[in-house]
Amino acid sequence: MAKYLIQASYTAEGAKGLLKEGGTGRRRAVDEAVAALGGTVEAVYFMYGDDDLITIVDFPDTTSMAAVSMRVKASGALRTRATPLLTVEEIDEATRKQVTFRPPQA
């Protein structure tokens, strides 16, 4: 499973929907969208500041995350950013891979 941190900000229309449904209603909508593509929701937190919401989700593949991202953005209710999350073991594996790279002007 691929794990992602999703940061989101509501548009004015999205905020109206949040006021109408409450946090529980929006959490249910997130759970349903993610589950429909074989994923699971690990956490949902509301906050204030630059972002209004963060979620941590697991998807079986990157295209499922892309599908949800496109559908949510197309709704116009949220602006989102998805960041892949890597385990300690995945970073360990990455450090063992050989990479040939020449920086500019070297």
N, C-alpha and C positions, 0 to 999 in steps of 0.2 A: 504494500500500500504506500502511496505517496502522501506525505503530510504537508499541509499548507497553513500558513497564517494569512488570514484575510482581514484587511483593514478597510472599513467602509465609512462613508459620510452620507447622510441622508440629504436629498434635495428637499426643497420646500414641500413638494407633493409627497415624497416619501415620509417626511416628518409628520404630515397630516395623517398618513396611514398608521404610523406608529402610535400617535395619540388616540386613534380610533380603536386599534387592536390591542394595544399594550405590548409589553415585552414578551409575555407568554405567547401571544398570537404570532408574533414575528419569529420567535424561536421555533414554534411548530412549523412555520413555513420553511425555515432553513432546514430543519430536520427532514421534512418531506422532500424537498428538492435534492438534497444530498443523498438520501436513501434511495431515491428513484434511479440513481446512477450507480448504485452499489457501494456508496460511501457511508461514513459515519461522522457524526459531529462529536468532537471531544470536549469543546468548551465554547460558550457564547458569553461575552461580557459587553454590556453597554457602558459608555463613558462619555465624558464631555471634553471638549477641546477641539483639536483639528479633526479627529475622527470621532464617530458616534458609536461604533460597534467594532469589536474584533471577534473573530471566530477561529477556531483551530479545527480543521477537518482532515479526514483521511479519504483518499479516492483510490480506486484500483489502478488508475492510469492517468496520464496527463491530459488526455483528450476529454475525460469526464470533467476534470477541473475547468478546462477551456470551455466546455459546453455550458456549465453553470455560470461561469464568468460572463460569457457573451449574452446569455439570456437575462441575467440580472442587470447588466449595463444597458441592454436594449430597452429595459422597462423604464429607464429614466428616473427611477426612484432612489438610486444609490450611485455613488462613485466609489469604485473599489480598487484595491491593490492586492494581489496574491503573491506571497513570498514562499517559495519551497523551503521546507524545514528538513534539515539533515540530522541524523543521529550521530552520536560520537563514533560509532562503528563505521558509518559511511564516510566520515571525515578521515578516520584511520585508513580506510581503503583508498581514499583519494590521495593521501600522502604517499602511498606506496606506488602509485602510478608514475611512470617516467614521462615527462613532458619536455619536449624540445621547444625552446622559445628564445628568440633574440629580441631584446628591447630595441626601440628606435634609437638610431644613431650609435649603435654598439658595433 
